[in-house]
Amino acid sequence: MPWLFLLVALAALAVAFQTSSVTLVVVCLLVALLAMVAWVMGLFARRVGSRSRDESLMLNPDELRRMREQAEARRIAAQTAEPPGP
């Protein structure tokens, strides 16, 4: 989708260079500017989106607390199961 904005910007610039109407030149240059900004913002959004973590893989606080309790129970069970030292 960002590449579509680039094509629109280039088309607007081409029309602005070919026309002799001042009003149309101003409108085309504004469209080209807005399309270029949208193109750059789209590229940034894609880059940030590709580097973000998947939210479904994040643990919620309840699950994290349950895992800590399980680890604590295993640690206590391992300590009580060890035979006393010499």
C-alpha positions, 0 to 999 in steps of 0.5 A: 500500500505505501507504494501506491502513495509513491505512484500517486505522488509521482503522477501528481508531480508529472501533471504539475510539470505538464500543466500551464494552470497555476491553480492546478500546479498548486493542487498537484504539488500539495497532493504530491507532498501529502502522498510523499508524507503518507508513503514515508509514514507507511514505510515507517509503520511497516518497519515498526510493525515488523520489529514488534513482538507478537502479543499472543506470546506475552504472558498475562499476570495471572499466568506468570503468578501461576508459573512462579508458584509452580516453580516455587513448589518444585524448588521446595519439593526438590529440597525436601526430597534430598537426603540429608548431608553426611 
